[in-house]
Amino acid sequence: MFSVLSGLAMVVLAVVPGIKAKDRMWALIAGALYIGYGIYVAKQTSGTFVFPVWIFIIPFGVVIYLIVTLAKRYGAKEGE
């Protein structure tokens, strides 16, 4: 569930105006991968699952990076 929510958050942030095309592309790719991984895991009916630590760290890093990028971009426009 956390993986799908993280993916959705990245996709939403990727469509926010003011983000560079490269950052937008990587956020969309990462968001799609997280959503796909979450759906894959949700469909499993048996077995033991171990979630790598990066599944919890990367989404926060991406969201923080995109927010900082937007803040710098809009901060620079206000100072002009």
BARO-812487 format. One record per atom (N, C-alpha, C, CB): x negated, y, z negated. Coordinates in steps of 0.2 Angstrom, whole numbers. Atoms other than C-alpha are relative to their C-alpha. Glycine has a CB too. Layout:
BEGIN
{X:X, Y:Y, Z:Z}
...
//
This chain:
BEGIN
{X:-4, Y:-6, Z:0}
{X:0, Y:0, Z:0}
{X:-4, Y:6, Z:0}
{X:5, Y:0, Z:-6}
{X:4, Y:-6, Z:0}
{X:-14, Y:12, Z:-4}
{X:-3, Y:1, Z:6}
{X:-5, Y:-1, Z:-6}
{X:3, Y:-1, Z:-6}
{X:-22, Y:9, Z:12}
{X:5, Y:3, Z:5}
{X:-2, Y:-7, Z:3}
{X:-5, Y:-3, Z:-5}
{X:-6, Y:13, Z:22}
{X:1, Y:8, Z:-2}
{X:6, Y:-3, Z:0}
{X:-1, Y:-7, Z:2}
{X:-4, Y:29, Z:12}
{X:-6, Y:4, Z:1}
{X:1, Y:1, Z:-8}
{X:6, Y:-4, Z:-1}
{X:-22, Y:34, Z:14}
{X:0, Y:1, Z:8}
{X:-6, Y:-4, Z:-2}
{X:0, Y:-1, Z:-7}
{X:-20, Y:31, Z:33}
{X:5, Y:6, Z:2}
{X:2, Y:-6, Z:3}
{X:-5, Y:-5, Z:-1}
{X:-4, Y:42, Z:33}
{X:-3, Y:7, Z:-1}
{X:6, Y:-1, Z:-3}
{X:3, Y:-7, Z:2}
{X:-13, Y:56, Z:24}
{X:-5, Y:2, Z:5}
{X:-3, Y:-1, Z:-7}
{X:5, Y:-2, Z:-5}
{X:-27, Y:56, Z:36}
{X:3, Y:2, Z:7}
{X:-5, Y:-6, Z:2}
{X:-3, Y:-2, Z:-6}
{X:-16, Y:56, Z:51}
{X:4, Y:7, Z:0}
{X:6, Y:-5, Z:2}
{X:-3, Y:-7, Z:1}
{X:-6, Y:71, Z:44}
{X:-5, Y:5, Z:0}
{X:4, Y:0, Z:-7}
{X:5, Y:-5, Z:1}
{X:-22, Y:80, Z:40}
{X:-3, Y:1, Z:7}
{X:-5, Y:-1, Z:-5}
{X:3, Y:-1, Z:-7}
{X:-28, Y:77, Z:58}
{X:4, Y:4, Z:5}
{X:-1, Y:-7, Z:3}
{X:-4, Y:-4, Z:-5}
{X:-13, Y:86, Z:66}
{X:1, Y:7, Z:-3}
{X:7, Y:-3, Z:0}
{X:0, Y:-7, Z:3}
{X:-15, Y:102, Z:55}
{X:-4, Y:4, Z:5}
{X:-3, Y:0, Z:-7}
{X:4, Y:-4, Z:-4}
{X:-20, Y:116, Z:66}
{X:-7, Y:3, Z:-3}
{X:4, Y:6, Z:2}
{X:6, Y:-3, Z:2}
{X:-38, Y:123, Z:65}
{X:-5, Y:-5, Z:-1}
{X:2, Y:3, Z:-7}
{X:5, Y:5, Z:1}
{X:-47, Y:107, Z:64}
{X:-4, Y:-2, Z:7}
{X:2, Y:-7, Z:-3}
{X:4, Y:2, Z:-6}
{X:-61, Y:103, Z:77}
{X:2, Y:-6, Z:3}
{X:-8, Y:0, Z:-1}
{X:-2, Y:6, Z:-3}
{X:-57, Y:90, Z:90}
{X:-3, Y:-6, Z:-2}
{X:-1, Y:1, Z:8}
{X:4, Y:6, Z:3}
{X:-71, Y:79, Z:84}
{X:3, Y:-3, Z:-6}
{X:-7, Y:2, Z:0}
{X:-3, Y:2, Z:7}
{X:-64, Y:79, Z:66}
{X:7, Y:-3, Z:1}
{X:-1, Y:6, Z:-4}
{X:-6, Y:2, Z:-1}
{X:-47, Y:77, Z:72}
{X:0, Y:-7, Z:3}
{X:4, Y:5, Z:5}
{X:1, Y:6, Z:-3}
{X:-52, Y:62, Z:83}
{X:-2, Y:-6, Z:-6}
{X:-5, Y:0, Z:5}
{X:2, Y:5, Z:5}
{X:-61, Y:53, Z:68}
{X:5, Y:-1, Z:-5}
{X:-6, Y:3, Z:-3}
{X:-5, Y:0, Z:5}
{X:-47, Y:57, Z:56}
{X:6, Y:-5, Z:3}
{X:3, Y:7, Z:-2}
{X:-5, Y:4, Z:-3}
{X:-34, Y:49, Z:68}
{X:-2, Y:-7, Z:1}
{X:2, Y:3, Z:7}
{X:2, Y:7, Z:0}
{X:-45, Y:34, Z:71}
{X:0, Y:-3, Z:-7}
{X:-7, Y:0, Z:3}
{X:0, Y:3, Z:6}
{X:-48, Y:31, Z:53}
{X:7, Y:-1, Z:-3}
{X:-4, Y:5, Z:-5}
{X:-7, Y:1, Z:2}
{X:-30, Y:34, Z:49}
{X:3, Y:-6, Z:3}
{X:4, Y:6, Z:1}
{X:-3, Y:6, Z:-4}
{X:-25, Y:21, Z:62}
{X:-3, Y:-6, Z:-3}
{X:-1, Y:1, Z:7}
{X:3, Y:7, Z:3}
{X:-37, Y:8, Z:55}
{X:2, Y:-1, Z:-7}
{X:-8, Y:1, Z:0}
{X:-2, Y:1, Z:7}
{X:-32, Y:11, Z:37}
{X:8, Y:-3, Z:0}
{X:0, Y:6, Z:-4}
{X:-7, Y:2, Z:0}
{X:-13, Y:9, Z:42}
{X:0, Y:-7, Z:3}
{X:4, Y:4, Z:5}
{X:0, Y:7, Z:-2}
{X:-17, Y:-7, Z:52}
{X:-3, Y:-5, Z:-5}
{X:-5, Y:0, Z:6}
{X:2, Y:4, Z:5}
{X:-27, Y:-14, Z:38}
{X:5, Y:-1, Z:-5}
{X:-7, Y:3, Z:-3}
{X:-6, Y:1, Z:5}
{X:-13, Y:-11, Z:26}
{X:5, Y:-4, Z:2}
{X:2, Y:7, Z:-2}
{X:-5, Y:4, Z:-3}
{X:-1, Y:-19, Z:37}
{X:-2, Y:-7, Z:0}
{X:3, Y:2, Z:7}
{X:3, Y:7, Z:-1}
{X:-12, Y:-34, Z:40}
{X:0, Y:-3, Z:-7}
{X:-7, Y:0, Z:2}
{X:1, Y:2, Z:7}
{X:-15, Y:-36, Z:21}
{X:7, Y:-2, Z:-3}
{X:-4, Y:4, Z:-5}
{X:-7, Y:1, Z:3}
{X:4, Y:-34, Z:17}
{X:3, Y:-6, Z:3}
{X:4, Y:6, Z:2}
{X:-3, Y:6, Z:-3}
{X:8, Y:-48, Z:29}
{X:-3, Y:-7, Z:-2}
{X:0, Y:0, Z:8}
{X:3, Y:6, Z:3}
{X:-3, Y:-61, Z:20}
{X:4, Y:-3, Z:-5}
{X:-7, Y:2, Z:-3}
{X:-5, Y:3, Z:5}
{X:7, Y:-73, Z:10}
{X:-4, Y:-5, Z:-5}
{X:5, Y:-4, Z:4}
{X:4, Y:4, Z:5}
{X:-7, Y:-83, Z:1}
{X:-7, Y:2, Z:0}
{X:1, Y:-8, Z:2}
{X:7, Y:-1, Z:0}
{X:-25, Y:-83, Z:-4}
{X:-1, Y:6, Z:-5}
{X:-2, Y:2, Z:7}
{X:3, Y:-5, Z:5}
{X:-36, Y:-72, Z:-15}
{X:-2, Y:6, Z:4}
{X:-5, Y:-3, Z:-4}
{X:2, Y:-6, Z:-4}
{X:-39, Y:-54, Z:-9}
{X:-5, Y:4, Z:-4}
{X:6, Y:4, Z:3}
{X:5, Y:-4, Z:3}
{X:-54, Y:-44, Z:-13}
{X:-1, Y:6, Z:4}
{X:-7, Y:-3, Z:-1}
{X:0, Y:-6, Z:-4}
{X:-53, Y:-26, Z:-8}
{X:-7, Y:4, Z:-1}
{X:5, Y:5, Z:-2}
{X:6, Y:-4, Z:1}
{X:-70, Y:-17, Z:-4}
{X:1, Y:7, Z:-3}
{X:-3, Y:0, Z:7}
{X:-1, Y:-7, Z:4}
{X:-73, Y:-1, Z:-14}
{X:1, Y:5, Z:5}
{X:-7, Y:1, Z:-4}
{X:-1, Y:-5, Z:-5}
{X:-74, Y:9, Z:2}
{X:7, Y:2, Z:2}
{X:-4, Y:-2, Z:6}
{X:-7, Y:-1, Z:-2}
{X:-56, Y:7, Z:5}
{X:3, Y:5, Z:-5}
{X:4, Y:-6, Z:-1}
{X:-3, Y:-5, Z:5}
{X:-53, Y:18, Z:-11}
{X:-4, Y:7, Z:1}
{X:-1, Y:-2, Z:-7}
{X:5, Y:-5, Z:0}
{X:-68, Y:30, Z:-8}
{X:1, Y:5, Z:7}
{X:-7, Y:-2, Z:-1}
{X:0, Y:-4, Z:-7}
{X:-67, Y:35, Z:11}
{X:6, Y:4, Z:1}
{X:-1, Y:-5, Z:5}
{X:-5, Y:-5, Z:-1}
{X:-50, Y:42, Z:11}
{X:0, Y:7, Z:-4}
{X:7, Y:-3, Z:-2}
{X:1, Y:-6, Z:4}
{X:-54, Y:54, Z:-3}
{X:-5, Y:5, Z:3}
{X:-1, Y:-1, Z:-7}
{X:6, Y:-4, Z:-3}
{X:-70, Y:59, Z:6}
{X:3, Y:4, Z:6}
{X:-5, Y:-4, Z:2}
{X:-2, Y:-3, Z:-6}
{X:-61, Y:62, Z:22}
{X:5, Y:6, Z:-1}
{X:4, Y:-5, Z:5}
{X:-5, Y:-5, Z:1}
{X:-47, Y:72, Z:15}
{X:-4, Y:6, Z:-3}
{X:5, Y:-2, Z:-6}
{X:4, Y:-6, Z:2}
{X:-59, Y:83, Z:5}
{X:-4, Y:4, Z:5}
{X:-5, Y:-3, Z:-6}
{X:4, Y:-3, Z:-5}
{X:-70, Y:86, Z:20}
{X:4, Y:4, Z:5}
{X:-3, Y:-6, Z:4}
{X:-5, Y:-4, Z:-5}
{X:-55, Y:91, Z:31}
{X:2, Y:6, Z:-4}
{X:6, Y:-4, Z:2}
{X:-2, Y:-6, Z:4}
{X:-49, Y:103, Z:17}
{X:-5, Y:5, Z:0}
{X:2, Y:-2, Z:-7}
{X:6, Y:-5, Z:0}
{X:-66, Y:111, Z:15}
{X:-1, Y:3, Z:7}
{X:-7, Y:-4, Z:-2}
{X:1, Y:-3, Z:-7}
{X:-68, Y:113, Z:34}
{X:6, Y:5, Z:2}
{X:1, Y:-6, Z:5}
{X:-5, Y:-5, Z:-1}
{X:-51, Y:121, Z:35}
{X:-1, Y:7, Z:-4}
{X:7, Y:-3, Z:-2}
{X:1, Y:-5, Z:5}
{X:-55, Y:132, Z:20}
{X:-5, Y:5, Z:3}
{X:-1, Y:-2, Z:-7}
{X:5, Y:-4, Z:-3}
{X:-71, Y:138, Z:28}
{X:2, Y:3, Z:7}
{X:-6, Y:-4, Z:2}
{X:-2, Y:-3, Z:-6}
{X:-63, Y:141, Z:45}
{X:5, Y:6, Z:-1}
{X:4, Y:-5, Z:4}
{X:-5, Y:-5, Z:1}
{X:-48, Y:151, Z:38}
{X:-3, Y:6, Z:-4}
{X:6, Y:-3, Z:-4}
{X:4, Y:-5, Z:4}
{X:-60, Y:160, Z:26}
{X:-4, Y:5, Z:4}
{X:-4, Y:-3, Z:-5}
{X:4, Y:-4, Z:-5}
{X:-71, Y:166, Z:40}
{X:4, Y:4, Z:4}
{X:-4, Y:-5, Z:5}
{X:-5, Y:-4, Z:-4}
{X:-56, Y:172, Z:50}
{X:3, Y:6, Z:-4}
{X:6, Y:-4, Z:2}
{X:-2, Y:-5, Z:4}
{X:-50, Y:182, Z:35}
{X:-5, Y:6, Z:-1}
{X:3, Y:-2, Z:-7}
{X:5, Y:-4, Z:1}
{X:-67, Y:190, Z:33}
{X:-2, Y:4, Z:6}
{X:-6, Y:-3, Z:-2}
{X:2, Y:-3, Z:-6}
{X:-68, Y:196, Z:51}
{X:3, Y:7, Z:0}
{X:2, Y:-3, Z:6}
//
